[in-house]
Amino acid sequence: MENWLYDEDRWPSGSAGGMVTRYKKYRAKFLEMTLLDRTEYRRMRWTQNLVAVFACRMEEELLYSKRRLCKGDRLEAGETAVVFRKIYAEKNDNYNGYCYVDTMSREATDYFLKITHEKYRKKCGKRLGTKLSGAVSGKLCNAHSGMVPQEPYASDGACTP
């Protein structure tokens, strides 16, 4: 029987039980899309996490026209606001009160390896590759509906929140 180390306290790998994601810069970021009617759009706050807003004419799920909206622009009758925001993963008990890691961030991954795999190397040393075959990582998890994990999340500057 082979012996393997698992590099995490829970699935999926990457947060090191919250030690990585206690730093906000290493937390998973998502591009979230929401649809707003005219009333909801009028009440919408233009915040720093806003990436882009479009006025769209839609039939069911089919988009047949769009225009970029800036703060102060109005929706015309029959238009829906399509809002894109950058959001961070929410904290939850699955990650010891923290959240999922940004698997698209090299810096976050390097930090994870430093505080997990490097510690294994120091503690297990000569046993790695002999009595211990190595360390295995859990597979990544997917975003929720209406969100896409992707970097970078900067606005194109056409309309500043």
Secondary structure, DSSP 8 states (H G I E B T S, - for coil): ---EEESSSSSSTTSGGGTTTTSGGGB-EEEEEEEE-HHHHHH----TTEEEEEEEEEETTEEEEEEE--TT----TTEEEEEEEEEE----GGGTTS--B-TT-HHHHHHHHHHTHHHHHHHHGGGBTTTB-EEE--------TTEEE-S-----SSS--
